[in-house]
Every structure is written in C-alpha cells, then in structure tokens.
C-alpha cells in the first residue's frame, strides 16, 4: 500500500486572499478555487501543494506545524517576503540562523540560511 501526499491544509479566514499571497510568495500555480477552498502547487501536476480552507474562527495560539524554506539568499528573500506583507516575529527563538515570519493571517514559517557543506 502506498500513500500520495497531496496537500498541507491551512485553515484560513479568507482562503482566496491567503492562497493567492502564498502563490505569489512561492511562485506556485493555482489549481483549484471555490467559495471555501483555494489550492496551489509548484506545478499543476506536481504534489504536494497547499490548500487553504475556510475556517471562520480566529487563530488562538502558535501553530503546531510550520513550513521551513531555504532560499539562495536569506536576506534578500526575507526582504521580498516582507514587501509582500510577511512580518518577522519573535516566538522565543533567540539568536538563530533562521528568521521566523508570519504570513498575513499570522501563520508562522521560517526562512533558513543555506547549510554549510
């Protein structure tokens, strides 16, 4: 038996707006939209993707799952994401090589530095 990993589900107050933000941030394509869902993938036929699903209740605590990204240039990528509306946040991480950020709805993610070989 095999399993195909299709999506990471992100609950959202506005799936279309948040999904479009992530599509722009990642350079991914929109593969599905409805009144309550908005799905993006790296390419139309490539999984896994992110699916944003309507949840009207507000976020109450730090996310139990977050995504890590490793760009070619951490400083440039953090600046680009900030220009798109992401914010740097302090969740008690102290002085680390990664930058903790939040998307426009407050979901945490990290922008890591390249690992030294």
N, C-alpha and C positions, 0 to 999 in steps of 0.2 A: 504494500500500500504506500502511495506517495501523496504528499500534500503540496499544493501550489500556494505559495504566499502571494496573495493578490493585492491587499491594501493594508495600510495602517489607518485606522479610523480616528478622526479628530472631531470631537464634538464642538459645535460652533453656534454662536448666536446668529451668525449671518454666513452660512456656508459658501454662498457665491462670492461674497467680498473676500473672505479669508482664503478661499481656494484660489481665487484669482491672484491674491497677493503672493501666495506660495508658488503659483505657476510662474509668476514674474521673477520671484526670488531665485527659483531653481532653474528657470529656463525650460520648464516642462510644458506638455500639451494638455489641454482639457479634453477628456474622453467621455464625460457624462455630466449632464446637469438636469436637475429637476427642482421643484419647489423646496425640497428638503435635503438634497444631496448635490455635491459638486466633486467630481473625481478628476485627478490629474495623474499623469505618468511621465516617465522620462521620454518615452516614445509611445505612440498609440498602441502598439502590440507588445510592449515591454512592461513586465511587472517586477517588483511590487510598485504600487503607487500610493498616493494619499487620497483618502476620501473624507470629505468634510460633511458631517451630518448634523442637521438641525437639533439643537438642544437649547431650550429656552432658559433654563436655569443658569445663573452666573457661576463662573469658576470660583471655588471656595478655598482651594489650597494649592500648594506646589504640585505640579504634575508628577505623577508616579512614573511616567515614561517620557523621555525626551530624545530628540534626534541630535546626533553629532555630525558635523560637516568638516571636511579637511580641504580647504582651498589651496591654490598655488601660493597666494599672498594673503595671509591672515588680515593684516592691517587694511589692505585695500578692500577685502570682502566685507569686513566689519563696517567700514565707511559706506560701502554700497548698500548694505542692508539697512543701515541707519537712515540713509537717504530715502529708502523705500518705506520707512516707518517703523523698523525694529528699534528696540531700546536695549541698552546694556542694563543688566540687573545684577545686584549683589544678593546671592542666596546663601551667603556664608562660605563661599568657596575660597576666600583668602587670595593670596598672590599665587596664581596658577598660570600655566602656559595657554590655557583656553579662555575664551570670552563667553560668558553666559549672556544670552539675549532673550528677549521676548518678542513674539510676533504681535500684530495689532490687537489680538484678543487676549494677550497675556500668557500664551503657551511658551514655555521655556525651550530653548535649543542652544547648542554650543557650537562655536566656531573654533576649531582646534588649529594649532600650529602644525606644520609639517614635522613628522618624526625624523629625528636624526638617524642616519643609517649607521 
